[in-house]
Amino acid sequence: MTTTIPSATSLPDNCRVREERMAYFGEAIVLTKHRVQYFRCDKCGFIQSEAPYWLEEANSFAIIMALQTCCKRVSG
C-alpha cells in the first residue's frame, strides 16, 4: 500500500544547483509506502525530489538498521 502527502505535490521552485527551471522526471516508492515525485533540471540534469515529507521516518529507519547491525557484530 502506498501513501501520498495530504496536499498535492508541486514542481519545486528551481534547481538547487543552478536555480534553473525543473521538469517532472518520474516517481518512485520510498520506504515501501510513500509515492515520491522527482524533478530534473533542464540545464544541468540535477535530479531532486519533492519536499521530503518522509525524511524523519527515513532517518529513524536508518538509525534502527545501524543499531541492529552493530548489535549483531558485538554479539556474534
N, C-alpha and C positions, 0 to 999 in steps of 0.2 A: 504494500500500500504506500502510495506517495502522498506527500502533503505539499501544499504551496503556502506562501506567505499570505496573510489575511488580505492585504491590499494588492492591487495589481502592480506588477513589476513594470519598471520603465527603463528606457535606454539611459545609460549613465550620461552625465553631462558631457564629459570629454575624456580622452585618453589620459591616463595617469602619467604617461611618459612624455607625450608631445603636445598635450592639450588640443588634440585634433578630434574630429568627428568619429563616433563609434557606429558600427553597424552590427546588427544581430548576427551571431556566428553559429549558435546552436544551444543545446541544453543537455544536461546530464543529471543523474540522480546522485545526490551527496548523502553519505551516511545511511544509505539504503532507503531513504524516505523523502528527502527534500528535492523537489524538481527545481534546478537552478539554471538560469539563463546566462549565457556567455556572449560577450561582445568583442569585436575585433576593430582595432584602429585602422582606418582607411590608408593612413600614411606609413606607419612603421610596422604594422602587423601585430602589435601587442594585444594579447587577449586577456580580458578581465571579466570577472563575474559581476552579477548584480550585487547590490549591498549584501554582505554576508550575514544574514539574519541567523544562520545556523552555526556561527563561529563559536559561541560559548559551548554548545553541545559538542562540537568537534574537538575543542580543547580538552574538555572533560574526558572524552573518549581516548584521546592521545595519552593523557596522564594515567588513566586506568591501564591501558595497554603497556605503558612503560613500567608501571609498578608490578604488573603480572610477570613481565619479562625479568625484571630484577629479582623478584621472589623466586622464580624458577632457577635462576643462576645460583642464588645463595643456598637454596635447599638441595640442589641437585648436582 
